[in-house]
Amino acid sequence: MMTVGLVKEIKNHEYRVGLTPNCVKSYVEAGSTVLVETGAGEGSGFTDSEYAAAGGKIVDKAKDVWGFADMIVKVKEPVASEYGFLREDQVLYTYLHLAADRPLTEALLKAGTKAVAYETIVDSAGTLPCLTPMSEIAGRMSSQEGAKYLEKPYGGRGVLLAGVPGVRKANVVIIGGGVVGTNACKIAVGLGANVTIMDVSAKRLAYLDDLFGSRIQTLMSTRANIQQAIKGADLVIGAVLIPGRKAPKLILREDLALMTKGTVIVDVAIDQGGCFETSHPTTHQDPVFIIDGIVHYCVANMPGAVSHSSTLALTNSTLRYGLLIAKHGLEAALGMDAALIPGVNCYDKHCTCDGVAEAFGLDCADVMELIGARTSV
């Protein structure tokens, strides 16, 4: 059994935590030792005493957790100050979003860390079980945050999403009809906005049309349709995902001229590089910037603002895979559950994710072949 480490997230305004006390109890009952950095769960409402009662061992310094643990469980990718903790053969189990982060990719490859990314684990149904709960939350928050930043004090047009009798409702355009887009649509429709949702899949648009009926407008996501739709939009939500790959740029700098000043765009794809050309990551501390009169909201860890709900939703999905790795080791776990295989982004100093390799011009190795080569030596 592995020694599992839980460290406090230090990304700007990141309040989630990789394990709840109940998760720690599950690891301990399965035979693992769990090291918990002091204060790791405070941002999500979990105390050191709760972790200790669950069987965790409280450790004062993050470097000691990193140093003694066989597997580190996190929420967000390591930041630059944590790169020095990365080491060979240690399993890192967290969100990584490497296709938009070359420095971290290089640090993981150099260290020889076994990096398992939540966002590229794919189950037998073809879904992303560890990404879905955060996509649901980010989607719902995108409409909520967009509504707020439409207010004039934040630089928005001063438009109320729901309108009032005698005054039109806001026009919301959602690009991408997957989990994020569907959840954004639910909230925008619930708030009473006029909603247009776009996708490249006719099948997905038919599903959304059945789900929401006459309350929304569906459009095929083409360059021409996007340009036409954003002309009358008050809020545009970018909800595009290509698992493991950089997001495509669907709204260019020149397209901002088509939009009314004070329109808000929310780029939920910012973790994967963003789907608007003018996007760059922001934080909860400083969430928006304005280019050509258009308000950009590009917070890279949106669900961190609702940390208690997010932590519970996330760990509901990540726990089962983490327990499998801790009990049997990563190599055996990959053979026991194929969902984990695409989750491995780096292994034995090789890139093992197509999307990451494509983003940086790297060779992509097959993780199972690498494991086979190691075991045959």
C-alpha positions as CSV (number, residue, x, y, z in Angstrom):
1,M,0.0,0.0,0.0
2,M,1.1,3.5,-0.8
3,T,1.7,6.4,1.6
4,V,-0.8,9.1,0.3
5,G,-0.1,12.8,0.7
6,L,-2.7,15.6,0.9
7,V,-1.3,19.1,0.5
8,K,-2.9,22.5,0.8
9,E,-3.7,24.2,-2.5
10,I,-1.6,27.3,-3.0
11,K,-3.0,28.5,-6.4
12,N,-4.4,32.0,-6.1
13,H,-7.8,31.8,-4.3
14,E,-8.0,28.0,-4.6
15,Y,-10.0,26.8,-1.6
16,R,-10.8,23.2,-2.6
17,V,-8.9,20.2,-1.2
18,G,-8.1,16.9,-2.8
19,L,-9.5,14.7,0.0
20,T,-12.3,15.1,2.5
21,P,-11.9,13.5,6.0
22,N,-14.3,10.7,4.8
23,C,-11.9,10.1,1.9
24,V,-9.0,9.9,4.2
25,K,-10.9,7.4,6.3
26,S,-11.4,5.3,3.2
27,Y,-7.7,5.3,2.3
28,V,-6.8,4.4,5.9
29,E,-9.3,1.6,6.0
30,A,-7.9,0.2,2.8
31,G,-4.4,0.1,4.3
32,S,-2.8,3.4,3.3
33,T,-1.0,5.9,5.5
34,V,-2.3,9.4,4.8
35,L,-0.2,12.4,5.4
36,V,-2.2,15.7,5.7
37,E,-0.6,19.1,5.6
38,T,-1.8,21.4,8.4
39,G,-4.7,23.5,7.2
40,A,-5.2,21.6,4.0
41,G,-8.9,21.5,4.3
42,E,-9.7,24.8,5.9
43,G,-10.8,26.5,2.7
44,S,-13.4,23.8,2.2
45,G,-14.6,23.7,5.8
46,F,-12.6,20.7,7.1
47,T,-10.4,20.9,10.2
48,D,-7.2,19.2,11.1
49,S,-9.0,17.5,13.9
50,E,-11.5,16.0,11.5
51,Y,-8.6,14.6,9.4
52,A,-6.9,13.3,12.5
53,A,-10.1,11.6,13.7
54,A,-10.4,9.9,10.2
55,G,-6.9,8.4,10.7
56,G,-4.8,11.0,8.9
57,K,-1.4,12.1,10.2
58,I,-1.1,15.9,10.4
59,V,2.2,17.2,9.0
60,D,3.4,20.8,9.5
61,K,5.2,21.4,6.2
62,A,4.2,20.7,2.6
63,K,7.7,19.7,1.7
64,D,7.5,16.8,4.1
65,V,4.2,15.6,2.7
66,W,5.7,15.7,-0.8
67,G,8.9,14.2,0.4
68,F,7.4,11.1,2.1
69,A,4.3,10.3,0.1
70,D,4.3,7.8,-2.7
71,M,1.2,9.5,-4.2
72,I,0.1,13.1,-3.9
73,V,-3.6,13.9,-4.3
74,K,-4.4,17.5,-5.2
75,V,-7.1,19.5,-7.0
76,K,-5.1,21.9,-9.2
77,E,-1.9,21.5,-11.0
78,P,1.4,22.3,-9.1
79,V,2.5,25.9,-9.4
80,A,6.1,26.9,-10.0
81,S,7.0,27.0,-6.3
82,E,6.0,23.3,-6.1
83,Y,8.1,22.1,-9.1
84,G,11.0,21.4,-6.8
85,F,9.0,18.8,-4.9
86,L,8.3,16.7,-8.0
87,R,10.3,13.5,-8.1
88,E,10.8,10.3,-10.0
89,D,8.2,7.5,-9.6
90,Q,5.9,9.5,-7.4
91,V,2.3,9.5,-8.6
92,L,0.7,12.9,-8.9
93,Y,-3.1,12.6,-9.1
94,T,-4.8,15.9,-9.8
95,Y,-6.1,18.2,-12.6
96,L,-3.2,19.1,-14.9
97,H,-4.4,20.8,-18.1
98,L,-0.9,20.3,-19.5
99,A,-1.7,21.3,-23.1
100,A,-1.9,24.9,-21.9
101,D,1.1,24.7,-19.6
102,R,4.5,24.0,-21.1
103,P,6.6,24.8,-18.0
104,L,4.7,22.3,-15.9
105,T,4.8,19.7,-18.7
106,E,8.6,20.1,-18.9
107,A,9.0,20.0,-15.1
108,L,7.0,16.7,-14.8
109,L,9.0,15.1,-17.7
110,K,12.3,16.2,-16.2
111,A,11.3,14.9,-12.7
112,G,10.0,11.5,-14.0
113,T,6.8,12.0,-12.1
114,K,3.9,9.6,-12.9
115,A,1.3,12.3,-13.7
116,V,-2.4,11.2,-13.7
117,A,-4.8,13.9,-14.9
118,Y,-8.4,13.9,-13.7
119,E,-9.5,15.6,-16.9
120,T,-8.4,12.9,-19.3
121,I,-9.7,9.8,-17.4
122,V,-12.3,8.3,-19.7
123,D,-14.7,5.6,-18.6
124,S,-16.2,2.8,-20.6
125,A,-19.1,5.0,-21.6
126,G,-16.7,7.5,-23.2
127,T,-17.4,10.2,-20.5
128,L,-15.0,12.1,-18.3
129,P,-16.1,11.0,-14.8
130,C,-13.6,13.2,-12.9
131,L,-14.0,16.3,-15.0
132,T,-17.8,16.2,-15.2
133,P,-18.6,17.4,-11.7
134,M,-16.4,20.5,-12.1
135,S,-17.8,21.1,-15.6
136,E,-21.3,21.1,-14.1
137,I,-20.3,23.6,-11.5
138,A,-18.3,25.8,-13.8
139,G,-21.2,25.8,-16.3
140,R,-23.6,26.9,-13.7
141,M,-21.3,29.5,-12.3
142,S,-20.6,30.9,-15.8
143,S,-24.1,32.2,-16.1
144,Q,-24.1,33.4,-12.5
145,E,-20.8,35.3,-12.9
146,G,-21.8,36.6,-16.3
147,A,-25.0,38.0,-14.9
148,K,-23.0,39.8,-12.1
149,Y,-20.4,41.3,-14.5
150,L,-23.1,42.6,-16.7
151,E,-23.7,45.1,-14.0
152,K,-22.4,48.6,-14.7
153,P,-20.1,48.9,-11.7
154,Y,-18.1,46.0,-13.1
155,G,-17.8,47.4,-16.6
156,G,-20.8,45.6,-18.1
157,R,-23.7,47.0,-20.1
158,G,-26.0,47.4,-17.1
159,V,-28.3,44.7,-18.4
160,L,-30.5,42.5,-16.1
161,L,-30.3,38.9,-17.3
162,A,-34.0,38.3,-16.7
163,G,-35.3,41.7,-17.8
164,V,-38.5,43.1,-16.3
165,P,-42.0,43.6,-17.7
166,G,-41.7,46.0,-20.5
167,V,-37.9,45.6,-20.9
168,R,-36.2,42.9,-23.0
169,K,-34.4,40.0,-21.4
170,A,-30.7,39.7,-21.9
171,N,-29.4,37.6,-24.9
172,V,-27.0,34.8,-23.9
173,V,-25.0,32.9,-26.4
174,I,-23.4,29.7,-25.3
175,I,-20.7,28.1,-27.6
176,G,-20.5,24.4,-26.9
177,G,-23.3,22.1,-25.9
178,G,-21.5,19.6,-23.7
179,V,-21.6,19.4,-19.9
180,V,-20.5,23.0,-19.3
181,G,-22.8,24.4,-22.0
182,T,-25.8,22.4,-20.8
183,N,-25.4,23.5,-17.2
184,A,-24.8,27.1,-18.3
185,C,-28.0,26.9,-20.3
186,K,-29.9,25.6,-17.3
187,I,-29.0,28.6,-15.2
188,A,-29.5,31.2,-17.9
189,V,-32.9,29.8,-18.8
190,G,-33.8,29.6,-15.2
191,L,-32.9,33.3,-14.8
192,G,-35.2,34.1,-17.7
193,A,-32.7,35.0,-20.4
194,N,-33.0,34.5,-24.1
195,V,-30.6,31.7,-24.8
196,T,-28.9,30.5,-27.9
197,I,-26.7,27.5,-27.6
198,M,-24.3,26.3,-30.4
199,D,-22.5,23.1,-31.1
200,V,-20.8,21.3,-34.0
201,S,-22.9,18.1,-33.4
202,A,-26.4,18.0,-34.9
203,K,-27.1,15.1,-32.5
204,R,-26.2,17.2,-29.5
205,L,-28.3,20.1,-30.7
206,A,-31.3,17.7,-31.1
207,Y,-30.8,16.5,-27.5
208,L,-30.6,20.1,-26.2
209,D,-33.7,21.0,-28.2
210,D,-35.6,18.1,-26.6
211,L,-34.3,19.0,-23.2
212,F,-35.1,22.7,-23.3
213,G,-37.8,23.0,-26.0
214,S,-38.9,26.4,-27.0
215,R,-37.1,28.1,-24.2
216,I,-33.8,28.1,-26.3
217,Q,-32.6,28.6,-29.8
218,T,-30.1,26.0,-31.1
219,L,-27.6,26.8,-33.9
220,M,-24.9,24.8,-35.6
221,S,-21.5,26.2,-34.5
222,T,-19.9,27.7,-37.6
223,R,-17.8,30.7,-38.0
224,A,-20.6,32.6,-39.7
225,N,-23.2,31.7,-37.1
226,I,-20.9,32.6,-34.3
227,Q,-20.2,36.0,-35.8
228,Q,-23.9,36.6,-36.3
229,A,-25.0,35.4,-32.9
230,I,-22.5,37.6,-30.9
231,K,-23.7,40.8,-32.6
232,G,-26.8,40.9,-30.4
233,A,-25.4,39.1,-27.4
234,D,-25.2,40.6,-23.9
235,L,-23.3,37.6,-22.5
236,V,-21.2,35.0,-24.4
237,I,-20.1,31.8,-22.7
238,G,-17.3,29.8,-24.2
239,A,-17.9,26.1,-23.2
240,V,-15.8,24.2,-25.7
241,L,-13.7,21.2,-24.7
242,I,-11.5,18.8,-26.7
243,P,-10.2,16.5,-23.9
244,G,-6.5,16.8,-23.3
245,R,-6.0,19.3,-26.2
246,K,-5.8,23.1,-26.4
247,A,-9.1,24.7,-27.0
248,P,-9.8,26.1,-30.5
249,K,-10.0,29.9,-30.9
250,L,-13.6,30.5,-31.9
251,I,-13.9,34.3,-31.3
252,L,-11.0,36.3,-32.7
253,R,-9.8,39.8,-31.6
254,E,-11.4,41.2,-34.8
255,D,-14.8,39.8,-33.8
256,L,-14.9,41.9,-30.7
257,A,-15.8,44.9,-33.0
258,L,-19.1,43.1,-33.8
259,M,-20.2,43.2,-30.2
260,T,-21.8,46.0,-28.2
261,K,-19.5,47.7,-25.6
262,G,-20.1,46.3,-22.2
263,T,-20.9,42.8,-23.4
264,V,-19.4,40.1,-21.1
265,I,-17.6,37.0,-22.3
266,V,-16.9,34.1,-19.9
267,D,-14.2,31.7,-21.1
268,V,-14.8,28.4,-19.2
269,A,-12.2,26.8,-21.5
270,I,-9.4,28.9,-20.1
271,D,-7.8,25.9,-18.3
272,Q,-7.1,24.5,-21.8
273,G,-5.8,27.8,-23.2
274,G,-9.2,29.5,-23.8
275,C,-11.5,29.5,-26.8
276,F,-11.4,33.3,-27.3
277,E,-8.3,34.8,-28.8
278,T,-8.1,37.6,-26.4
279,S,-8.5,35.5,-23.3
280,H,-5.8,35.0,-20.6
281,P,-6.2,33.4,-17.2
282,T,-7.4,35.5,-14.3
283,T,-8.1,34.9,-10.7
284,H,-10.9,35.3,-8.2
285,Q,-9.0,38.2,-6.8
286,D,-8.9,40.0,-10.1
287,P,-11.4,38.2,-12.3
288,V,-12.0,40.5,-15.3
289,F,-10.2,42.6,-17.8
290,I,-11.6,44.8,-20.7
291,I,-10.4,44.7,-24.3
292,D,-12.1,46.8,-26.9
293,G,-14.9,47.5,-24.5
294,I,-15.7,43.8,-24.0
295,V,-15.5,42.5,-20.4
296,H,-13.6,39.2,-20.2
297,Y,-14.1,36.8,-17.3
298,C,-11.4,34.1,-17.5
299,V,-10.9,32.7,-14.0
300,A,-9.0,29.4,-14.3
301,N,-10.4,27.8,-11.2
302,M,-14.0,28.9,-11.1
303,P,-15.3,26.0,-8.9
304,G,-12.8,27.0,-6.2
305,A,-15.1,29.8,-5.2
306,V,-17.7,27.3,-4.1
307,S,-15.1,25.1,-2.5
308,H,-17.2,23.0,-0.1
309,S,-19.7,22.0,-2.8
310,S,-16.9,21.5,-5.3
311,T,-14.7,19.4,-3.0
312,L,-17.6,17.1,-2.2
313,A,-18.6,16.8,-5.9
314,L,-15.0,16.2,-7.0
315,T,-14.0,13.6,-4.5
316,N,-17.2,11.7,-5.1
317,S,-15.7,10.9,-8.6
318,T,-11.9,10.8,-7.9
319,L,-11.9,8.6,-4.8
320,R,-12.5,5.2,-6.5
321,Y,-9.6,5.6,-8.9
322,G,-7.3,7.0,-6.2
323,L,-8.0,4.0,-3.9
324,L,-7.2,1.6,-6.8
325,I,-3.9,3.3,-7.4
326,A,-2.9,3.4,-3.7
327,K,-3.8,-0.2,-3.1
328,H,-2.3,-1.8,-6.2
329,G,0.2,0.7,-7.6
330,L,-0.4,2.7,-10.8
331,E,0.9,0.0,-13.2
332,A,-1.5,-2.7,-11.8
333,A,-4.3,-0.2,-11.5
334,L,-4.1,0.6,-15.3
335,G,-4.6,-3.1,-16.0
336,M,-7.5,-3.3,-13.7
337,D,-9.4,-0.3,-15.0
338,A,-8.8,0.9,-18.5
339,A,-10.4,4.3,-17.7
340,L,-7.1,5.3,-16.0
341,I,-4.9,4.7,-19.1
342,P,-5.8,7.9,-20.9
343,G,-5.5,9.7,-17.6
344,V,-1.7,9.1,-17.5
345,N,-0.2,12.2,-19.1
346,C,3.5,11.7,-18.2
347,Y,5.3,8.5,-17.3
348,D,9.0,7.5,-17.0
349,K,10.0,10.9,-18.4
350,H,7.8,10.4,-21.5
351,C,4.7,12.3,-22.6
352,T,1.9,9.8,-22.9
353,C,-1.0,12.1,-23.8
354,D,-1.7,12.8,-27.5
355,G,-3.1,16.3,-26.9
356,V,-0.2,17.4,-24.8
357,A,2.3,16.0,-27.3
358,E,0.6,17.8,-30.1
359,A,0.5,21.1,-28.3
360,F,4.3,21.2,-27.8
361,G,5.6,19.1,-30.6
362,L,6.7,16.2,-28.4
363,D,6.8,12.5,-29.1
364,C,3.9,10.6,-27.5
365,A,4.6,7.2,-26.0
366,D,2.2,4.5,-25.2
367,V,2.1,4.1,-21.4
368,M,1.3,0.4,-21.5
369,E,4.3,-0.2,-23.7
370,L,6.5,1.8,-21.4
371,I,5.3,-0.3,-18.4
372,G,5.9,-3.5,-20.4
373,A,9.4,-2.4,-21.2
374,R,10.1,-1.6,-17.5
375,T,8.7,-4.9,-16.3
376,S,10.6,-7.0,-18.9
377,V,14.0,-5.6,-17.8
